[in-house]
Each structure stands twice: as C-alpha cells, then as structure tokens.
Amino acid sequence: MKKNISKLTNILLPLLLGVFLVYYAYSQFTEQQIEEMKSQFRGANYNYIIISSIFSVLSLWARAYRWKYALSYMGHPVSTSTNFMAISIGYLLNLTVPRSGEVSRAIILQKYEKVPFDKGFGSIVSERVIDLICLLLCVFTALILQYSVLKDFLLLKVPVEKLAILGSIALLGLVATIAIFYYSTWRVITFIKQKIKGLTEGISSIFKMPNRIGFLFHTFLIWFGYIATFYFGTHALEATSTLSFPIVMSAFVAGSFAVSFTNGGFGAFPLVIAELLSLYGISFVSGTAFGWILWTTQTGIVVILGALSFLVLPIYYNKKTQN
C-alpha cells in the first residue's frame, strides 16, 4: 500500500507543479493577450517546426546509435532499432515519473537482449555524465556570449546558497556511503558491492571502448540536433525569428534546465523561455507562445514514438524469435 502511494505521489507531484506553472503563467495574461497568443499560434510558420522536428528525431537516432558502442564493448551487441525503441519508451515514461525512463531502458534490454540490468544501467549513467558535461559546455558558452544579461538572470532565479548547502550535504553523504561500503563486511553490503561492480563496468565502458571517436561524434550529433531543433523552432514566429545565435543559446540552456527538473518541461519550459526572452525585448506573450509551440511539438514526437515503440517492440522480437 505504501509503495503504491509513493509511486502515485512521484507521478502526481511533478504533474501538479506543471499545472500550477501553467495556471501561474496564464493568470498574468489579459483576455487581449490570450487572443494575441492564439493569433501567434495560428500565424506560426510550421514549416520550420517540421525542420525542427526532423533534427529532434536525428538526435534521438544518434543517441540510439551511440549507445551501441558501450554495449558492444561489454559483449552485448544490440541493434540501433532496439536502442531507438527503448530510448523512445524511456522518454515517454519520463513524462510521468522523472528519470524513470533510464531504468526502463535498462529493463527493456535485459528483457529482450539479456543485457544484465546493472551493466545496461551503468552504460546509461555514463551517457548522462557525458551529456551533463555537454550541457555545462553550453552553459559556459552562453555565459561567455551573453554574460552581462545572464548574470543578473541567474542570480535572481538560481538559489545559489541553497544549492551550495545541498551540495555540501550530498558530498558528506557520499563520503560516508563510500566509507561504509569500503570497510563493511555485512552480507547485504557484499551483495550490493557485486551489483555495483557491474554498474561500474557499464559506467567505465565509455572510457575503455575502442570506438571512442565514434562515440564522441554521435555525442556531437545529439547536441547539434538539440540546438538545431531549438534554433529552427525560433523561426516559426515572426517575433523570435530574428534572434541572434547567442540569444538562442541562452534560451536553449534555460529550456534544457526546465526540462531536466520537471516532467519533460511541462509548464516550466514555456514560462522559463518567456522570462529569459523578455530580457531581450521579446514580449512575454510571444515568448510563451514560442515556448508552447516548441514544447508541444517535441512532446508530441516523444508520445508518438514512445507509443509506437511500446506496440512494435514485442512484435519485432516475436518475429525475430520465430526466425
């Protein structure tokens, strides 16, 4: 019973936060502004949204292909199509419970390709470490290009002191956990150590595999696809079509954080994008409209690909087994 309540809470709280942010954003608009936003939706150039969506799918394919390198190195060659479907399902599940998609990806490979869960999950963790580094590079790039504007925005929106306190507590907890694991001989700890060994192998695979150049190339494709998705999306509205690349990078970084800390950015993505673009003279209405158009189309892609993968994956493996 408690477990079910916990699962339900994990799903509902982020969704309720998203609903609140949507309500908060729209409560600030007058009827005239809402009509203006509807007009922008109707007048948007959706040809650019199609181009944006193509780059979004390209980045998803590149992520599926990149995953092959680590899995093959560990002795588990998996097709790009299987990885693509596993990732699509993972992204879909992330819209309900944040980060649940990473677990589901490892479970899918364990079920269909007999990849041990700890190794599969370890390879996913290693990917996330690389992606975090790429995101930080984007942050630094945006800060260098737009430091004078972003400095005040970040100081206002990011609780630096709270993050420092939480970081210190997390660091102490990590040190204590490592000490317990290193010196303890408890049976439970020994069992966990064995599982962590497989997890460590998965994480370290990207640093040892022979195809590191290919891995890095596909990492570049992933993030090029993300930025191109955002860049071409800005051309859908006249108000945002003339934004310079440094401003696009700044908005991209802000949107990336909004997606990372909520259920796929529900509610938060348009709000954060609108607030940041307002620093550059874009009206809050236009910024919100752009955020919703981009978020809706990208979420639609995730839902469609994830749902299709749910249906196709069992059929694909049934036929594969029969052959």
C-alpha positions as CSV (number, residue, x, y, z in Angstrom):
1,M,0.0,0.0,0.0
2,K,2.8,2.5,1.0
3,K,4.7,1.6,-2.2
4,N,1.7,2.4,-4.3
5,I,1.1,5.7,-2.5
6,S,4.8,6.5,-3.0
7,K,4.6,5.8,-6.8
8,L,1.4,7.8,-7.1
9,T,3.0,10.7,-5.3
10,N,6.0,10.6,-7.5
11,I,3.8,10.9,-10.6
12,L,1.3,13.5,-9.2
13,L,3.6,16.0,-7.6
14,P,5.6,16.9,-10.8
15,L,2.3,17.0,-12.8
16,L,0.7,19.3,-10.2
17,L,3.7,21.5,-10.3
18,G,3.4,21.7,-14.1
19,V,-0.3,22.5,-13.8
20,F,0.4,25.2,-11.2
21,L,3.1,26.8,-13.5
22,V,0.6,26.8,-16.4
23,Y,-2.0,28.4,-14.2
24,Y,0.5,30.9,-12.9
25,A,1.6,31.9,-16.4
26,Y,-1.9,32.3,-17.8
27,S,-3.2,34.1,-14.8
28,Q,-0.9,37.0,-15.7
29,F,-2.4,37.4,-19.2
30,T,-5.4,39.6,-20.0
31,E,-8.0,38.4,-22.5
32,Q,-6.4,40.6,-25.1
33,Q,-3.0,38.9,-24.6
34,I,-4.5,35.4,-24.7
35,E,-6.2,36.3,-28.0
36,E,-2.8,37.6,-29.2
37,M,-1.2,34.3,-28.3
38,K,-3.9,32.4,-30.1
39,S,-3.2,34.6,-33.1
40,Q,0.5,33.8,-33.0
41,F,-0.3,30.1,-32.9
42,R,-2.4,30.4,-36.0
43,G,0.1,32.6,-37.8
44,A,3.2,30.4,-37.0
45,N,5.3,29.1,-39.9
46,Y,5.0,25.3,-39.2
47,N,7.4,24.5,-42.0
48,Y,10.2,25.5,-39.5
49,I,8.6,23.3,-36.9
50,I,8.8,20.4,-39.3
51,I,12.5,21.1,-39.9
52,S,12.9,21.4,-36.1
53,S,11.2,18.0,-35.6
54,I,13.5,16.3,-38.1
55,F,16.6,17.4,-36.1
56,S,14.9,16.2,-32.9
57,V,14.4,12.7,-34.4
58,L,18.0,12.9,-35.7
59,S,19.3,13.5,-32.2
60,L,17.2,10.6,-30.9
61,W,18.6,8.3,-33.6
62,A,22.2,9.4,-32.8
63,R,21.6,8.6,-29.1
64,A,20.4,5.1,-30.1
65,Y,23.5,4.6,-32.3
66,R,25.9,6.0,-29.6
67,W,24.5,3.5,-27.0
68,K,25.7,0.6,-29.3
69,Y,29.4,1.5,-28.6
70,A,29.3,0.9,-24.9
71,L,27.0,-2.2,-25.1
72,S,29.2,-3.8,-27.8
73,Y,32.3,-3.2,-25.8
74,M,30.7,-5.1,-22.9
75,G,29.9,-8.0,-25.2
76,H,26.2,-7.2,-25.8
77,P,25.7,-6.1,-29.4
78,V,22.3,-4.5,-29.7
79,S,20.7,-3.1,-32.9
80,T,20.1,0.6,-33.3
81,S,16.4,0.0,-33.9
82,T,16.1,-1.8,-30.5
83,N,18.0,1.0,-28.8
84,F,15.8,3.6,-30.6
85,M,12.6,2.0,-29.3
86,A,14.0,1.5,-25.8
87,I,15.0,5.2,-25.6
88,S,11.6,6.3,-27.1
89,I,9.8,4.4,-24.4
90,G,12.1,5.8,-21.8
91,Y,11.4,9.4,-22.9
92,L,7.7,8.7,-22.8
93,L,7.9,7.3,-19.2
94,N,10.0,10.4,-18.2
95,L,6.8,12.4,-18.8
96,T,5.2,10.7,-15.9
97,V,7.9,9.9,-13.3
98,P,11.2,11.9,-13.8
99,R,14.2,9.8,-14.6
100,S,12.1,6.6,-14.7
101,G,13.0,6.3,-18.4
102,E,16.6,5.5,-17.6
103,V,15.5,2.5,-15.5
104,S,13.1,1.3,-18.2
105,R,15.8,1.4,-20.9
106,A,17.9,-1.0,-18.9
107,I,14.9,-3.2,-18.1
108,I,14.0,-3.4,-21.8
109,L,17.5,-4.5,-22.8
110,Q,17.5,-7.1,-20.0
111,K,14.2,-8.5,-21.2
112,Y,14.8,-8.6,-24.9
113,E,18.6,-8.8,-25.3
114,K,19.6,-10.4,-22.0
115,V,21.9,-7.5,-21.1
116,P,22.4,-7.6,-17.3
117,F,20.5,-4.7,-15.7
118,D,23.5,-3.3,-13.8
119,K,25.6,-3.2,-16.9
120,G,22.9,-1.7,-19.1
121,F,22.0,0.9,-16.4
122,G,25.7,1.7,-15.9
123,S,26.1,2.5,-19.6
124,I,23.1,4.8,-19.3
125,V,24.7,6.6,-16.3
126,S,27.9,7.1,-18.2
127,E,25.9,8.6,-21.1
128,R,24.3,11.0,-18.7
129,V,27.7,12.1,-17.3
130,I,28.8,12.9,-20.8
131,D,25.6,14.7,-21.5
132,L,25.9,16.7,-18.3
133,I,29.4,17.8,-19.4
134,C,27.9,18.9,-22.8
135,L,25.2,20.8,-21.1
136,L,27.7,22.6,-18.9
137,L,29.7,23.5,-22.0
138,C,26.6,25.0,-23.5
139,V,26.0,26.9,-20.2
140,F,29.6,28.3,-20.3
141,T,29.2,29.2,-24.0
142,A,26.0,31.1,-23.3
143,L,27.6,32.8,-20.3
144,I,30.6,33.9,-22.4
145,L,28.4,35.2,-25.2
146,Q,25.7,36.8,-23.0
147,Y,27.4,37.3,-19.6
148,S,26.1,40.8,-18.9
149,V,22.5,39.8,-19.4
150,L,22.5,36.2,-18.0
151,K,24.4,37.1,-14.8
152,D,21.5,39.0,-13.2
153,F,19.0,36.5,-14.5
154,L,20.9,33.5,-12.9
155,L,21.5,35.3,-9.7
156,L,17.8,36.1,-9.5
157,K,16.4,32.7,-10.5
158,V,19.0,30.2,-9.1
159,P,19.2,29.8,-5.3
160,V,23.0,29.6,-5.2
161,E,23.2,29.5,-1.3
162,K,20.6,26.6,-1.1
163,L,22.4,24.7,-3.8
164,A,25.7,25.1,-2.0
165,I,24.2,23.8,1.2
166,L,22.6,20.8,-0.5
167,G,25.8,20.1,-2.4
168,S,27.8,20.1,0.8
169,I,25.3,17.7,2.5
170,A,25.3,15.4,-0.6
171,L,29.1,15.4,-0.6
172,L,29.3,14.4,3.1
173,G,26.7,11.7,2.4
174,L,28.7,10.4,-0.5
175,V,31.9,10.2,1.5
176,A,30.1,8.4,4.4
177,T,28.5,5.9,2.0
178,I,31.8,5.1,0.3
179,A,33.5,4.6,3.7
180,I,30.7,2.2,4.8
181,F,30.9,0.2,1.5
182,Y,34.7,0.0,1.6
183,Y,35.0,-1.3,5.2
184,S,31.8,-3.2,5.8
185,T,31.5,-7.0,5.5
186,W,27.8,-7.2,6.0
187,R,26.1,-9.7,3.7
188,V,23.7,-7.1,2.3
189,I,26.6,-4.7,1.6
190,T,28.6,-7.5,-0.1
191,F,25.6,-8.3,-2.3
192,I,25.3,-4.6,-3.3
193,K,29.0,-4.5,-4.0
194,Q,28.6,-7.2,-6.5
195,K,25.8,-5.3,-8.2
196,I,27.8,-2.1,-8.2
197,K,30.7,-3.9,-9.8
198,G,28.5,-4.5,-12.9
199,L,27.3,-0.9,-12.7
200,T,30.9,0.3,-12.6
201,E,31.8,-1.7,-15.6
202,G,28.9,-0.1,-17.5
203,I,30.0,3.4,-16.4
204,S,33.6,2.9,-17.3
205,S,32.9,1.3,-20.6
206,I,32.9,4.6,-22.5
207,F,36.5,5.3,-21.3
208,K,37.8,1.9,-22.3
209,M,36.0,1.1,-25.5
210,P,38.0,1.2,-28.8
211,N,35.4,3.3,-30.7
212,R,35.7,6.5,-28.6
213,I,35.9,8.7,-31.7
214,G,32.6,7.3,-33.0
215,F,31.0,7.8,-29.5
216,L,32.2,11.5,-29.4
217,F,31.0,12.1,-33.0
218,H,27.5,10.8,-32.2
219,T,27.5,12.9,-29.0
220,F,28.2,15.9,-31.2
221,L,25.3,14.9,-33.4
222,I,23.0,14.6,-30.4
223,W,23.7,18.1,-29.2
224,F,23.9,19.6,-32.6
225,G,20.4,18.2,-33.1
226,Y,19.2,19.7,-29.9
227,I,20.5,23.1,-30.7
228,A,19.2,23.0,-34.3
229,T,15.8,21.9,-33.0
230,F,15.6,25.0,-30.9
231,Y,17.2,27.3,-33.5
232,F,14.8,26.4,-36.3
233,G,11.9,26.5,-33.8
234,T,12.6,30.2,-33.2
235,H,11.9,30.9,-36.9
236,A,8.3,29.7,-36.6
237,L,7.2,33.0,-35.1
238,E,8.0,36.4,-36.5
239,A,8.7,37.8,-33.1
240,T,11.5,35.3,-32.4
241,S,12.8,34.8,-36.0
242,T,15.4,37.5,-35.8
243,L,17.1,36.3,-32.5
244,S,20.9,36.0,-32.8
245,F,22.6,32.8,-32.1
246,P,24.0,33.9,-28.7
247,I,20.4,34.6,-27.5
248,V,19.2,31.3,-29.0
249,M,21.9,29.5,-27.0
250,S,20.9,31.3,-23.8
251,A,17.3,30.3,-24.3
252,F,18.3,26.8,-25.2
253,V,20.2,26.4,-21.9
254,A,17.3,27.8,-19.9
255,G,14.9,25.4,-21.6
256,S,17.2,22.5,-21.0
257,F,17.3,23.1,-17.3
258,A,13.5,23.4,-17.3
259,V,13.1,20.0,-19.0
260,S,15.7,18.4,-16.7
261,F,14.0,19.4,-13.4
262,T,10.3,18.8,-14.3
263,N,8.3,16.2,-16.2
264,G,9.7,17.0,-19.6
265,G,9.3,20.7,-19.0
266,F,5.5,20.7,-18.6
267,G,4.5,24.2,-17.6
268,A,8.1,25.2,-16.8
269,F,9.6,25.2,-20.3
270,P,7.3,28.0,-21.8
271,L,7.5,30.0,-18.6
272,V,11.3,30.0,-18.3
273,I,11.7,30.6,-22.1
274,A,9.3,33.6,-21.9
275,E,11.1,35.1,-18.9
276,L,14.5,34.8,-20.5
277,L,13.5,36.1,-23.9
278,S,11.8,39.1,-22.1
279,L,15.4,40.2,-21.2
280,Y,16.0,40.7,-24.9
281,G,12.9,42.7,-25.7
282,I,10.6,39.8,-26.7
283,S,7.1,40.2,-25.2
284,F,6.1,37.7,-22.6
285,V,3.1,36.7,-24.8
286,S,5.4,36.0,-27.8
287,G,7.9,34.1,-25.6
288,T,5.2,32.0,-24.1
289,A,3.7,31.2,-27.5
290,F,7.1,30.1,-28.8
291,G,7.7,28.0,-25.7
292,W,4.4,26.2,-26.0
293,I,4.7,25.6,-29.8
294,L,8.1,24.1,-29.4
295,W,7.3,22.1,-26.2
296,T,4.0,20.8,-27.7
297,T,5.6,19.6,-30.9
298,Q,8.6,18.0,-29.2
299,T,6.3,16.3,-26.6
300,G,4.1,15.1,-29.4
301,I,7.1,13.4,-31.1
302,V,8.0,11.7,-27.7
303,V,4.4,10.5,-27.2
304,I,4.0,9.2,-30.8
305,L,7.4,7.4,-31.0
306,G,7.1,6.1,-27.4
307,A,3.6,4.7,-28.0
308,L,4.6,3.1,-31.3
309,S,7.7,1.6,-29.7
310,F,5.5,0.1,-27.0
311,L,3.5,-1.6,-29.7
312,V,6.2,-2.5,-32.2
313,L,9.0,-3.8,-29.8
314,P,7.2,-7.1,-28.7
315,I,6.1,-7.8,-32.3
316,Y,9.6,-7.1,-33.5
317,Y,11.1,-9.6,-31.1
318,N,8.4,-12.2,-31.6
319,K,9.2,-12.3,-35.4
320,K,12.9,-12.3,-34.5
321,T,12.5,-15.3,-32.3
322,Q,10.4,-17.2,-34.9
323,N,13.1,-16.6,-37.5
